[in-house]
Amino acid sequence: MPVHIGAKANNFSDPTGLLSDCHRRIETFLGVLEATAAVIDRPASDETGRALESALRYFGQAAPTHTADEDSVMFPLSSAAVAPG
C-alpha cells in the first residue's frame, strides 16, 4: 500500500486543515498495522513489508513530533480561545 505523505495540499496558512491531513495519515498507518496483523501468520509480501516499515517509521519518528506539536501549540491555543474572561 503506497503512502503519499503530504498528498493533501493544506499548509501552515490552514493549521486545522494541516492537522486534519496528519490525522488522515495516522488512520492510514493504523490501517496498515491492522492489515498486517490480519495476515501475520503468513510470510509477508514485499509490499506488505514496505508498508509495515513505513508505518513503524511513522509511529517511531513523526507521530511523537505530531503529539508534541499538539501538546505545545494546538491545545494551549484552543484552551486560551475558550477560556472565560
C-alpha positions as CSV (number, residue, x, y, z in Angstrom):
1,M,0.0,0.0,0.0
2,P,1.8,3.2,-1.1
3,V,1.5,6.1,1.3
4,H,1.6,9.6,-0.1
5,I,2.8,11.8,2.7
6,G,1.7,15.3,2.2
7,A,-0.7,14.3,-0.7
8,K,-3.2,16.8,0.6
9,A,-2.5,20.5,-0.2
10,N,-3.1,22.1,3.2
11,N,-0.3,24.2,4.6
12,F,0.5,26.4,7.6
13,S,-1.9,29.0,6.5
14,D,-4.7,26.4,7.3
15,P,-3.4,24.8,10.5
16,T,-6.6,22.9,11.2
17,G,-6.5,21.5,7.6
18,L,-2.9,20.6,8.1
19,L,-3.8,18.8,11.4
20,S,-6.7,17.0,9.7
21,D,-4.3,15.8,6.9
22,C,-2.0,14.4,9.6
23,H,-4.8,12.6,11.3
24,R,-5.8,11.0,8.0
25,R,-2.2,9.8,7.6
26,I,-2.4,8.3,11.2
27,E,-5.6,6.5,10.2
28,T,-3.9,5.2,7.1
29,F,-0.9,3.8,9.1
30,L,-3.3,2.3,11.6
31,G,-5.0,0.5,8.7
32,V,-1.6,-0.8,7.6
33,L,-1.0,-2.2,11.1
34,E,-4.5,-3.8,11.1
35,A,-4.0,-5.3,7.7
36,T,-0.6,-6.7,8.7
37,A,-2.0,-8.2,11.9
38,A,-4.7,-10.0,9.8
39,V,-2.0,-11.8,7.8
40,I,0.7,-12.1,10.4
41,D,0.7,-15.9,10.3
42,R,1.7,-15.8,6.6
43,P,5.0,-14.7,5.0
44,A,4.9,-11.0,4.2
45,S,4.9,-9.9,0.6
46,D,7.4,-7.2,-0.3
47,E,4.6,-4.7,-0.5
48,T,3.3,-5.6,3.0
49,G,6.8,-5.4,4.4
50,R,7.4,-2.0,2.9
51,A,4.0,-0.7,4.2
52,L,4.7,-2.1,7.6
53,E,8.2,-0.5,7.7
54,S,6.6,2.9,6.7
55,A,4.0,2.6,9.4
56,L,6.5,1.7,12.1
57,R,8.9,4.5,10.9
58,Y,5.9,7.0,11.1
59,F,4.9,5.9,14.6
60,G,8.5,5.9,15.7
61,Q,9.5,9.3,14.3
62,A,6.7,11.5,13.0
63,A,4.0,10.6,15.5
64,P,5.9,11.8,18.6
65,T,6.6,15.2,16.9
66,H,2.9,15.4,15.9
67,T,1.8,14.8,19.5
68,A,4.4,17.3,20.9
69,D,3.1,19.9,18.4
70,E,-0.5,19.3,19.6
71,D,0.5,19.4,23.3
72,S,2.7,22.5,23.0
73,V,0.8,24.6,20.4
74,M,-2.7,23.4,19.4
75,F,-4.1,22.5,22.9
76,P,-2.9,25.7,24.6
77,L,-4.2,27.9,21.8
78,S,-7.6,26.0,21.9
79,S,-7.8,26.3,25.7
80,A,-7.0,30.0,25.6
81,A,-9.6,30.6,22.9
82,V,-12.4,29.1,25.1
83,A,-11.2,30.3,28.5
84,P,-13.6,32.7,30.2
85,G,-12.6,36.2,30.8
